[in-house]
Structures are given as C-alpha cells and as structure tokens.
Amino acid sequence: MTHTIANRLQAVHARIAQAALRAGRDPATITLVAVTKTHAPALIAEAIAAGVHDLGENRVQEAAAKIAVLAAAHPGLRWHLIGHLQRNKARLAAELFAMIHSVDSLRLAEALSRHVDVGAGRLPILLQVNVSGEASKEGFDLPGGVANQADLAALLPEVERILALPGLEVRGLMTIAPIVADQAQARPVFRALRELRDELARRFPQANWAELSMGMTDDFEAAIAEGATIVRVGRAIFGEREG
Ligand SMILES: *Cc1c(COP(=O)(O)O)cnc(C)c1O
C-alpha cells in the first residue's frame, strides 16, 4: 500500500515536470496539493511519509477531524480548503487552513476577514471564478472570461473591496474546469482564468496575483500548459474515491 501511494505520487510529479518542461516552465514553480477528501488519516499519513506537505480538503468539518489526528505528529503540513465554504464555518476555516482557494463572494470574504487574528498574519486566499459558465460550478460568475464586459464590470468593485479587507491576503485565482473527453478541450477555460488574472493584475497592481490554482487528475497537464502554479490532485495519488 505504501508503495502504491509513493509510486503514484512519483508518477504525478513526473507528469507535472514533463508538462512544465513542454511549456518552457520550471517544474519547481508548480505546487502539488494532494486532495485527501474521503480518505482516512492512515492513508493520508502514507502520502505524508512519501513527501506530501500540501493537503486539500473540501469540507471544513471533515478536515478538522483529520487535522486533529495528523497535525501533532506532522508539524508543518499546509491544509488547503478547496470546496465551497459556508459563512457560518468561516471562523473554523480561518483557524485551520493555510490557504482558502474557494472564496466565491464578497460576503464570505468579509466573514473570513472578521475571524482572522491579524496578529498572526493575514489569511492567504484565492478568488474562485467560474469562467466556463457551467451552472453547477461555484465561484464568481464570469462566463467567457474578460471578454464578458458586463460581468467583469460587476466583479471589479467586489475585488476592490476584498483587497481592502484587513484580514485577508489575495494571492490569485482558482477555477474548476468542466469534465471533458480530452483535456485539450479544457485549455480555453484555464486560459480564460489566466487572462482574467493578468487583467486583475493590471487593474490592481498593489495586490499579489501570482497563484493560479487549476488542474485536477484528468486535466492538470492542460492547466500547467496555461500557467497553473497550484494543481489539486486526488485520484491519481489515492485511487478512485468510494461513494
Ligand atoms: C476533488 C477535487 C479535486 C481533485 O479531483 P481529482 O479528480 O480526484 O484529482 C480538485 N479540486 C477540487 C475543487 C475538488 O473538489
């Protein structure tokens, strides 16, 4: 079992490196977040033993239980929240996570900012944006990307207000691409997120827009080709999820 996780992890790192080199990028500029949702602490511990430091969960309560089991024995882990966050869990999320990828409204950002102990530093966040227009996807709505002038005009003042919140530090953007038959079909979605990032960096140069969290098991090579700096990979490391 240990070998399975370690071997799969090695294979994922090799695929990340190949995709980066094909794009003329340094593989060291891409962070792998191992997505551990639905998996038990014992299995997660195998991934940690194989060298994983960044772990992704999409539910606060589920993550809290795992962090309680794993944190003491493994100091220095970074937990990333990648799933939709309800405002009533903002306080716990601000305590537990090193980065929140799924900030999808001004009201959620305000709730998070209120619960950050600024003495310990601002909480790093990403703004999740739905650039594909798929109805099932969370995020600020910007179907079609920056060409969508009306939705962009609505988004900009919200971004400006989020940047002014004292507890948060925006680091970039996150998106989830639709499921497609061939990952090349996902590239326009990833490209749209990068173009939006470039536009926001032009308009709000005081902020740090470096991170693009995009790409999962079935499409991370396409995301890396379009500039992903964080890929979120579950099944390629842990196998298929049950249920
Ligand atoms: C589950 C999940 C992932 C990982 O998906 P895999 O297909 O298992 O790699 C990545 N990002 C988000 C937001 C997820 O919910």
The ligand as an SDF file (V2000), in Angstrom:
LIG
                    3D

 15 15  0  0  0  0  0  0  0  0999 V2000
  -11.9930   16.5980   -5.5640 C   0  0  0  0  0  0  0  0  0  0  0  0
  -11.3820   17.8550   -6.0520 C   0  0  0  0  0  0  0  0  0  0  0  0
  -10.1320   17.8490   -6.6940 C   0  0  0  0  0  0  0  0  0  0  0  0
   -9.3580   16.5920   -7.0160 C   0  0  0  0  0  0  0  0  0  0  0  0
  -10.0070   15.8580   -8.0120 O   0  0  0  0  0  0  0  0  0  0  0  0
   -9.3440   14.5380   -8.6620 P   0  0  0  0  0  0  0  0  0  0  0  0
  -10.1070   14.3560   -9.9070 O   0  0  0  0  0  0  0  0  0  0  0  0
   -9.5100   13.4550   -7.6600 O   0  0  0  0  0  0  0  0  0  0  0  0
   -7.9010   14.8370   -8.8960 O   0  0  0  0  0  0  0  0  0  0  0  0
   -9.5990   19.0750   -7.0810 C   0  0  0  0  0  0  0  0  0  0  0  0
  -10.2400   20.2420   -6.8460 N   0  0  0  0  0  0  0  0  0  0  0  0
  -11.4410   20.2720   -6.2380 C   0  0  0  0  0  0  0  0  0  0  0  0
  -12.1010   21.5840   -6.0210 C   0  0  0  0  0  0  0  0  0  0  0  0
  -12.0520   19.0970   -5.8160 C   0  0  0  0  0  0  0  0  0  0  0  0
  -13.2540   19.1390   -5.2230 O   0  0  0  0  0  0  0  0  0  0  0  0
  1  2  1  0
  2  3  1  0
  2 14  2  0
  3  4  1  0
  3 10  2  0
  4  5  1  0
  5  6  1  0
  6  7  2  0
  6  8  1  0
  6  9  1  0
 10 11  1  0
 11 12  2  0
 12 13  1  0
 12 14  1  0
 14 15  1  0
M  END
$$$$
